[in-house]
Amino acid sequence: MSESIRYDGDTWDLASSVGATATSVAASRALASQGPDALIHDPYADALVKAVGVDYLIRMANGEASIEDDPMLNRRRMTEQIAVRTRFFDDVFTNAARDGINQAVILASGLDTRAYRMSWPAGAVVFELDQPQVIEFKSRVMADQGVSPTAERRAIGVDLRDDWPAALRENGFDANQPTVWIAEGLLIYLPPEAQDRLLDSVTALSAPDSRFATEYMAAGMTLPDSWRERFKNYSARIGSDIDLPALFYDGERNAVGDYLGERGWRINVQTTRESYAANGFELPDDEMAVEFSDSAGYLTATRARAQ
Ligand SMILES: C[S@@+](CC[C@H](N)C(=O)[O-])C[C@H]1O[C@@H](n2cnc3c(N)ncnc32)[C@H](O)[C@@H]1O
């Protein structure tokens, strides 16, 4: 098992440490956005990955780092996996906008371009929170490309282990109106107690009818060592120096659904199996994918009205 290389107050840009994971996800989005059979439409991912400038991540975006004889790492499976994920979180925002929620928060926004590519209702405000260097980079590259946000975008460089609610309020967040929050690909990079603190803060800042969406992992579920080993081999094969499992915070953590459920949220889970079926994709024919098909997926929480 990899030893974690994380420590309190560590920082990064988009080429290093946890920042490179954001660029890697954007590379998958760039790949899935290509060609006549594109599964998603993220028109900015490719330019962002190229601007970061890390060779193996550019090769990922170009489809040159897929492994065709691997049931999960071949191009088709990789693009389907990111399509399921991207469409899920896109739908969270689209449905919230349809239901009149005008305040959105993207926690750990990385190279997420939803504030630039989605069609937001008039008056919508989208807050983005991530490490300062990550926020500055994306804002600069998008401006250099001449791309403007399609909502009022308020980008905040802050560490999500720190007092980010204060920074959010200072930037005009209104805790009296319902909010739609997403934390896509974030929680495993937070220490377990910082995850709890983050969920407490989201709860405290969420007016009735607010929504919060993130990945789902069943209580007690952990990543098997075989997965860690597999990822290491993949990294070595594509020439990446990122040891992904070493960026995670290990140790027991509360299951998000249980934690929020006990704090007045109504929980809805879409398992990986259900998510794939909803998109018309087959689950990869792979032992690990099968193992995770019912115990992992996506979660939406809705803040109940006060009784
Ligand atoms: C896997 S990436 C996901 C990015 C984006 N949500 C997406 O799905 O494309 C993880 C993101 O979490 C951010 N992150 C992790 N821990 C953080 C922390 N303590 N403070 C601020 N951002 C953090 C990283 O900077 C990175 O952008």
PDBQT file of the ligand as one rigid body, heavy atoms in Angstrom, charges set to zero:
ROOT
HETATM    1  C1  LIG A 401      -9.679  15.101  -8.982  1.00  0.00    +0.000 C 
HETATM    2  S1  LIG A 401      -9.619  16.849  -9.008  1.00  0.00    +0.000 S 
HETATM    3  C2  LIG A 401     -11.317  17.225  -9.384  1.00  0.00    +0.000 C 
HETATM    4  C3  LIG A 401     -11.495  18.575 -10.003  1.00  0.00    +0.000 C 
HETATM    5  C4  LIG A 401     -12.891  18.855 -10.536  1.00  0.00    +0.000 C 
HETATM    6  N1  LIG A 401     -13.887  18.803  -9.502  1.00  0.00    +0.000 N 
HETATM    7  C5  LIG A 401     -13.230  17.888 -11.641  1.00  0.00    +0.000 C 
HETATM    8  O1  LIG A 401     -13.943  16.910 -11.379  1.00  0.00    +0.000 OA
HETATM    9  O2  LIG A 401     -12.759  18.080 -12.758  1.00  0.00    +0.000 OA
HETATM   10  C6  LIG A 401      -9.484  17.273  -7.280  1.00  0.00    +0.000 C 
HETATM   11  C7  LIG A 401      -9.562  18.766  -7.036  1.00  0.00    +0.000 C 
HETATM   12  O3  LIG A 401      -9.690  18.977  -5.634  1.00  0.00    +0.000 OA
HETATM   13  C8  LIG A 401      -8.963  20.118  -5.296  1.00  0.00    +0.000 C 
HETATM   14  N2  LIG A 401      -8.649  20.012  -3.875  1.00  0.00    +0.000 N 
HETATM   15  C9  LIG A 401      -8.329  18.899  -3.187  1.00  0.00    +0.000 A 
HETATM   16  N3  LIG A 401      -8.073  19.184  -1.906  1.00  0.00    +0.000 NA
HETATM   17  C10 LIG A 401      -8.237  20.530  -1.786  1.00  0.00    +0.000 A 
HETATM   18  C11 LIG A 401      -8.065  21.430  -0.703  1.00  0.00    +0.000 A 
HETATM   19  N4  LIG A 401      -7.673  21.023   0.493  1.00  0.00    +0.000 N 
HETATM   20  N5  LIG A 401      -8.307  22.738  -0.933  1.00  0.00    +0.000 NA
HETATM   21  C12 LIG A 401      -8.686  23.175  -2.170  1.00  0.00    +0.000 A 
HETATM   22  N6  LIG A 401      -8.847  22.357  -3.228  1.00  0.00    +0.000 NA
HETATM   23  C13 LIG A 401      -8.615  21.052  -3.037  1.00  0.00    +0.000 A 
HETATM   24  C14 LIG A 401      -7.733  20.019  -6.190  1.00  0.00    +0.000 C 
HETATM   25  O4  LIG A 401      -7.020  21.218  -6.303  1.00  0.00    +0.000 OA
HETATM   26  C15 LIG A 401      -8.342  19.547  -7.489  1.00  0.00    +0.000 C 
HETATM   27  O5  LIG A 401      -8.716  20.622  -8.298  1.00  0.00    +0.000 OA
ENDROOT
TORSDOF 0
